[in-house]
């Protein structure tokens, strides 16, 4: 991405890695952030105080999302622990994030390869800001589905 240095720790010049909040100024990411609820309640607990305490704003979520690729077709997506409070179904037999990723435009496949990481293949080359926007939309979709499955009526 122009004017944004990759955070790839190995120094591999063909691989780029960005924390999503660093891409917030690009139109696709700004649009995804603007379309997200202003606060997403934590759904990991039945306690309303805990739900409020572990709620996430779009800015907080973006600081916990990373997108990386070396060719724009094969992506690694990662998320931090705080995202689990709003999307992790825990003992559910489904993977809400993977399911929400698979229906994003241009996504051919999505596979969780460890607890907080996905490998995603796209049908066409995407820029990092485009993939970041899809990842934000994925989190919001998974959050809403998680709430629906827990029979929690969200005010948004």
ChimeraX attribute file (.defattr): number of C-alpha atoms within 10 A of each C-alpha:
attribute: neighborCount
match mode: 1-to-1
recipient: residues
	/A:1	12
	/A:2	4
	/A:3	5
	/A:4	9
	/A:5	11
	/A:6	16
	/A:7	14
	/A:8	15
	/A:9	9
	/A:10	7
	/A:11	10
	/A:12	10
	/A:13	9
	/A:14	9
	/A:15	16
	/A:16	21
	/A:17	19
	/A:18	22
	/A:19	21
	/A:20	24
	/A:21	20
	/A:22	15
	/A:23	20
	/A:24	19
	/A:25	11
	/A:26	15
	/A:27	13
	/A:28	18
	/A:29	26
	/A:30	15
	/A:31	15
	/A:32	20
	/A:33	22
	/A:34	11
	/A:35	13
	/A:36	17
	/A:37	14
	/A:38	13
	/A:39	15
	/A:40	25
	/A:41	24
	/A:42	26
	/A:43	25
	/A:44	20
	/A:45	13
	/A:46	11
	/A:47	11
	/A:48	11
	/A:49	11
	/A:50	15
	/A:51	18
	/A:52	15
	/A:53	11
	/A:54	19
	/A:55	20
	/A:56	21
	/A:57	15
	/A:58	21
	/A:59	14
	/A:60	14
	/A:61	23
	/A:62	26
	/A:63	16
	/A:64	17
	/A:65	21
	/A:66	23
	/A:67	21
	/A:68	23
	/A:69	22
	/A:70	14
	/A:71	13
	/A:72	18
	/A:73	18
	/A:74	20
	/A:75	22
	/A:76	19
	/A:77	23
	/A:78	19
	/A:79	22
	/A:80	15
	/A:81	11
	/A:82	17
	/A:83	23
	/A:84	19
	/A:85	21
	/A:86	26
	/A:87	26
	/A:88	20
	/A:89	22
	/A:90	11
	/A:91	7
	/A:92	10
	/A:93	7
	/A:94	10
	/A:95	17
	/A:96	21
	/A:97	25
	/A:98	19
	/A:99	16
	/A:100	20
	/A:101	25
	/A:102	19
	/A:103	14
	/A:104	16
	/A:105	11
	/A:106	16
	/A:107	18
	/A:108	15
	/A:109	18
	/A:110	22
	/A:111	17
	/A:112	16
	/A:113	10
	/A:114	9
	/A:115	10
	/A:116	14
	/A:117	16
	/A:118	21
	/A:119	18
	/A:120	21
	/A:121	19
	/A:122	19
	/A:123	13
	/A:124	12
	/A:125	14
	/A:126	17
	/A:127	13
	/A:128	25
	/A:129	22
	/A:130	16
	/A:131	29
	/A:132	28
	/A:133	22
	/A:134	22
	/A:135	26
	/A:136	23
	/A:137	21
	/A:138	22
	/A:139	26
	/A:140	24
	/A:141	18
	/A:142	23
	/A:143	26
	/A:144	21
	/A:145	18
	/A:146	21
	/A:147	19
	/A:148	12
	/A:149	10
	/A:150	13
	/A:151	9
	/A:152	13
	/A:153	9
	/A:154	11
	/A:155	7
	/A:156	9
